[in-house]
Amino acid sequence: MESKRLRTMKLIQTGVLAALCFVSFTFLQIKIPVPGGDATSLHIGNAFCVLAALLLGGWYGGLAGAVGMTIADLLDPVYIIGAPKTFILKLCIGLITGLIAHNYAKIHQSSDKKYILKWSIIATVCGLAFNVVFDPIVGYFYKQYILGQPQQMAAVLAKLSAVTTFINAVVSAILVTFMYNVVRPILTRSGLLLPVENKNINIS
């Protein structure tokens, strides 16, 4: 059972990482307009979602990405209608990353740098690979059946989204692997690397 102090510290760190997701998506993106007033973009917001899951576990990391990226969507006239989709997908990225990194590999219990590097890469790739596959698919059905967008337009956007999502994933995987393996020792020495409890994701 998490203590009140630990839960408070995790919520604070979750808020910081959510803010990083928001800032990186809002101010560091390259927006690519598409027909119909929609857009796709190149960004590194997902990197901080994965980083949050590696540092805090699946639920807290997923919430950081979901909240940060959803707020970014809500404040952007182009992306506001896609905010519900964003919340679900980013939450899933965090849950998958945390499931592999902490519930399966238990990297939070290891001090072996090579082991941590190996499984942080695997967990990162799996979390981002989920997004590469499901972001365009969910986006296609969301825009066609929920928003009523014409099938051809939804298909074009899905294809463009698949390309940008793949590029984002490659860049984010490299970035987050570097950041996590650099930041983790610093947080450990400073006492700011909080324990991750496996029950954050129930796989029973």
MIFIFI-975893 format. One record per residue (C-alpha): residue number from 1; residue in three letters; y, x, z. Coordinates in steps of 0.1 Angstrom, whole numbers, plus 2048, in hexadecimal, padded with zeros to 3 digits. Layout:
<nodes>
[node NUM; "ALA"; [Y; X; Z]]
...
</nodes>
This chain:
<nodes>
[node 1; "MET"; [800; 800; 800]]
[node 2; "GLU"; [822; 80E; 7F6]]
[node 3; "SER"; [83B; 813; 812]]
[node 4; "LYS"; [85D; 802; 810]]
[node 5; "ARG"; [86E; 824; 80C]]
[node 6; "LEU"; [856; 82F; 7F0]]
[node 7; "ARG"; [85B; 80E; 7DE]]
[node 8; "THR"; [880; 812; 7E1]]
[node 9; "MET"; [87F; 835; 7D3]]
[node 10; "LYS"; [869; 82A; 7B6]]
[node 11; "LEU"; [881; 80E; 7AE]]
[node 12; "ILE"; [89E; 826; 7AE]]
[node 13; "GLN"; [88C; 83D; 796]]
[node 14; "THR"; [882; 820; 781]]
[node 15; "GLY"; [8A6; 816; 77E]]
[node 16; "VAL"; [8B1; 839; 774]]
[node 17; "LEU"; [896; 83B; 759]]
[node 18; "ALA"; [89E; 818; 74D]]
[node 19; "ALA"; [8C2; 824; 749]]
[node 20; "LEU"; [8B6; 842; 735]]
[node 21; "CYS"; [8A2; 82A; 71E]]
[node 22; "PHE"; [8C2; 815; 71A]]
[node 23; "VAL"; [8D9; 832; 713]]
[node 24; "SER"; [8C1; 845; 6FB]]
[node 25; "PHE"; [8BB; 825; 6E7]]
[node 26; "THR"; [8DF; 818; 6E7]]
[node 27; "PHE"; [8F2; 839; 6E1]]
[node 28; "LEU"; [8D9; 850; 6D0]]
[node 29; "GLN"; [8CA; 839; 6B6]]
[node 30; "ILE"; [8CE; 83A; 690]]
[node 31; "LYS"; [8CF; 816; 685]]
[node 32; "ILE"; [8C1; 80E; 663]]
[node 33; "PRO"; [8CD; 7EC; 656]]
[node 34; "VAL"; [8B5; 7D7; 642]]
[node 35; "PRO"; [8BB; 7B7; 62D]]
[node 36; "GLY"; [8C2; 797; 640]]
[node 37; "GLY"; [8D8; 7A7; 65B]]
[node 38; "ASP"; [8BB; 7B7; 66D]]
[node 39; "ALA"; [8B5; 7DC; 674]]
[node 40; "THR"; [89C; 7F6; 67F]]
[node 41; "SER"; [8A5; 817; 690]]
[node 42; "LEU"; [89C; 83A; 698]]
[node 43; "HIS"; [89F; 841; 6BD]]
[node 44; "ILE"; [88F; 852; 6DB]]
[node 45; "GLY"; [890; 835; 6F4]]
[node 46; "ASN"; [86A; 833; 6F5]]
[node 47; "ALA"; [868; 857; 701]]
[node 48; "PHE"; [878; 84E; 722]]
[node 49; "CYS"; [862; 82F; 725]]
[node 50; "VAL"; [843; 847; 723]]
[node 51; "LEU"; [854; 860; 739]]
[node 52; "ALA"; [859; 845; 754]]
[node 53; "ALA"; [834; 83C; 752]]
[node 54; "LEU"; [829; 860; 756]]
[node 55; "LEU"; [840; 865; 774]]
[node 56; "LEU"; [83D; 843; 785]]
[node 57; "GLY"; [81D; 832; 778]]
[node 58; "GLY"; [817; 816; 760]]
[node 59; "TRP"; [829; 7F9; 770]]
[node 60; "TYR"; [849; 80B; 77B]]
[node 61; "GLY"; [84A; 81F; 75A]]
[node 62; "GLY"; [844; 800; 745]]
[node 63; "LEU"; [85F; 7ED; 758]]
[node 64; "ALA"; [877; 809; 753]]
[node 65; "GLY"; [872; 809; 72D]]
[node 66; "ALA"; [870; 7E3; 72B]]
[node 67; "VAL"; [890; 7DD; 73F]]
[node 68; "GLY"; [8A4; 7F9; 730]]
[node 69; "MET"; [89B; 7F2; 70C]]
[node 70; "THR"; [89E; 7CC; 710]]
[node 71; "ILE"; [8C1; 7CF; 71E]]
[node 72; "ALA"; [8CA; 7E6; 701]]
[node 73; "ASP"; [8BE; 7CB; 6E9]]
[node 74; "LEU"; [8D0; 7AF; 6FB]]
[node 75; "LEU"; [8F1; 7C2; 6F8]]
[node 76; "ASP"; [8EC; 7C9; 6D2]]
[node 77; "PRO"; [8F4; 7AB; 6BB]]
[node 78; "VAL"; [8DA; 7B8; 6A2]]
[node 79; "TYR"; [8BD; 7BB; 6BA]]
[node 80; "ILE"; [8C4; 7A0; 6D4]]
[node 81; "ILE"; [8AC; 787; 6C4]]
[node 82; "GLY"; [890; 7A1; 6C8]]
[node 83; "ALA"; [895; 7A7; 6ED]]
[node 84; "PRO"; [875; 793; 6F9]]
[node 85; "LYS"; [85F; 7A7; 6E1]]
[node 86; "THR"; [86F; 7C8; 6ED]]
[node 87; "PHE"; [868; 7BF; 711]]
[node 88; "ILE"; [843; 7B9; 70B]]
[node 89; "LEU"; [83D; 7D7; 6F5]]
[node 90; "LYS"; [84F; 7F0; 70B]]
[node 91; "LEU"; [83D; 7E3; 72A]]
[node 92; "CYS"; [81C; 7E8; 718]]
[node 93; "ILE"; [826; 80C; 70E]]
[node 94; "GLY"; [82B; 814; 732]]
[node 95; "LEU"; [80B; 803; 73E]]
[node 96; "ILE"; [7F5; 815; 724]]
[node 97; "THR"; [805; 837; 72B]]
[node 98; "GLY"; [801; 832; 751]]
[node 99; "LEU"; [7DD; 825; 74D]]
[node 100; "ILE"; [7D2; 844; 73B]]
[node 101; "ALA"; [7E7; 85E; 74E]]
[node 102; "HIS"; [7E2; 851; 771]]
[node 103; "ASN"; [7C5; 838; 773]]
[node 104; "TYR"; [7AE; 84C; 75C]]
[node 105; "ALA"; [7B9; 870; 75D]]
[node 106; "LYS"; [7CB; 86F; 77F]]
[node 107; "ILE"; [7E4; 88A; 775]]
[node 108; "HIS"; [7F8; 881; 794]]
[node 109; "GLN"; [7DC; 890; 7A9]]
[node 110; "SER"; [7D9; 8B0; 795]]
[node 111; "SER"; [7EC; 8D1; 797]]
[node 112; "ASP"; [7DB; 8E0; 778]]
[node 113; "LYS"; [7F6; 8E5; 75F]]
[node 114; "LYS"; [7DF; 8E6; 741]]
[node 115; "TYR"; [7CE; 8C6; 74C]]
[node 116; "ILE"; [7EF; 8B4; 752]]
[node 117; "LEU"; [7FC; 8C0; 730]]
[node 118; "LYS"; [7DC; 8B4; 71F]]
[node 119; "TRP"; [7DC; 891; 72E]]
[node 120; "SER"; [801; 88C; 72D]]
[node 121; "ILE"; [7FF; 892; 707]]
[node 122; "ILE"; [7E1; 87A; 704]]
[node 123; "ALA"; [7F1; 85F; 719]]
[node 124; "THR"; [812; 863; 706]]
[node 125; "VAL"; [801; 861; 6E4]]
[node 126; "CYS"; [7ED; 842; 6EE]]
[node 127; "GLY"; [80B; 830; 6FB]]
[node 128; "LEU"; [821; 837; 6DD]]
[node 129; "ALA"; [804; 831; 6C5]]
[node 130; "PHE"; [801; 80E; 6D3]]
[node 131; "ASN"; [826; 808; 6CB]]
[node 132; "VAL"; [821; 817; 6A7]]
[node 133; "VAL"; [806; 7FD; 6A0]]
[node 134; "PHE"; [813; 7DF; 6B3]]
[node 135; "ASP"; [839; 7E1; 6AF]]
[node 136; "PRO"; [838; 7D8; 68A]]
[node 137; "ILE"; [81C; 7BF; 68D]]
[node 138; "VAL"; [82B; 7AD; 6AB]]
[node 139; "GLY"; [84D; 7AF; 69A]]
[node 140; "TYR"; [840; 79F; 67A]]
[node 141; "PHE"; [831; 781; 68B]]
[node 142; "TYR"; [84E; 77E; 6A4]]
[node 143; "LYS"; [868; 77D; 688]]
[node 144; "GLN"; [853; 766; 671]]
[node 145; "TYR"; [845; 74D; 68A]]
[node 146; "ILE"; [85D; 74E; 6A7]]
[node 147; "LEU"; [87E; 755; 695]]
[node 148; "GLY"; [875; 743; 675]]
[node 149; "GLN"; [87D; 761; 65E]]
[node 150; "PRO"; [870; 75F; 63A]]
[node 151; "GLN"; [84E; 770; 636]]
[node 152; "GLN"; [85A; 789; 61C]]
[node 153; "MET"; [877; 794; 631]]
[node 154; "ALA"; [861; 797; 651]]
[node 155; "ALA"; [848; 7AC; 63D]]
[node 156; "VAL"; [863; 7C4; 630]]
[node 157; "LEU"; [871; 7C9; 653]]
[node 158; "ALA"; [84E; 7CF; 661]]
[node 159; "LYS"; [847; 7EA; 647]]
[node 160; "LEU"; [868; 7FB; 64E]]
[node 161; "SER"; [862; 7F8; 673]]
[node 162; "ALA"; [840; 808; 670]]
[node 163; "VAL"; [850; 827; 660]]
[node 164; "THR"; [86C; 82B; 67A]]
[node 165; "THR"; [855; 823; 697]]
[node 166; "PHE"; [83D; 83E; 68C]]
[node 167; "ILE"; [85A; 858; 689]]
[node 168; "ASN"; [867; 84D; 6AB]]
[node 169; "ALA"; [844; 851; 6BA]]
[node 170; "VAL"; [83F; 875; 6AC]]
[node 171; "VAL"; [862; 880; 6B9]]
[node 172; "SER"; [85D; 86E; 6DA]]
[node 173; "ALA"; [83A; 87D; 6E0]]
[node 174; "ILE"; [847; 8A0; 6DC]]
[node 175; "LEU"; [866; 899; 6F1]]
[node 176; "VAL"; [855; 888; 70E]]
[node 177; "THR"; [838; 8A1; 710]]
[node 178; "PHE"; [852; 8BD; 713]]
[node 179; "MET"; [868; 8A9; 72C]]
[node 180; "TYR"; [84B; 89E; 743]]
[node 181; "ASN"; [83B; 8C1; 745]]
[node 182; "VAL"; [85D; 8D0; 74D]]
[node 183; "VAL"; [86B; 8B6; 764]]
[node 184; "ARG"; [84B; 8B0; 779]]
[node 185; "PRO"; [84B; 8D2; 78A]]
[node 186; "ILE"; [870; 8CF; 791]]
[node 187; "LEU"; [86B; 8AD; 7A1]]
[node 188; "THR"; [84D; 8B9; 7B4]]
[node 189; "ARG"; [860; 8D6; 7C3]]
[node 190; "SER"; [87D; 8C0; 7CD]]
[node 191; "GLY"; [867; 8A5; 7DC]]
[node 192; "LEU"; [871; 88B; 7C3]]
[node 193; "LEU"; [850; 887; 7B1]]
[node 194; "LEU"; [844; 867; 7C1]]
[node 195; "PRO"; [81E; 85F; 7C5]]
[node 196; "VAL"; [80F; 848; 7AB]]
[node 197; "GLU"; [7F7; 82E; 7B8]]
[node 198; "ASN"; [7DA; 825; 7A0]]
[node 199; "LYS"; [7DC; 801; 7AB]]
[node 200; "ASN"; [7FD; 7FE; 797]]
[node 201; "ILE"; [7E6; 7F6; 77A]]
[node 202; "ASN"; [7C8; 7E1; 782]]
[node 203; "ILE"; [7AC; 7E9; 76A]]
[node 204; "SER"; [78F; 7D9; 77E]]
</nodes>
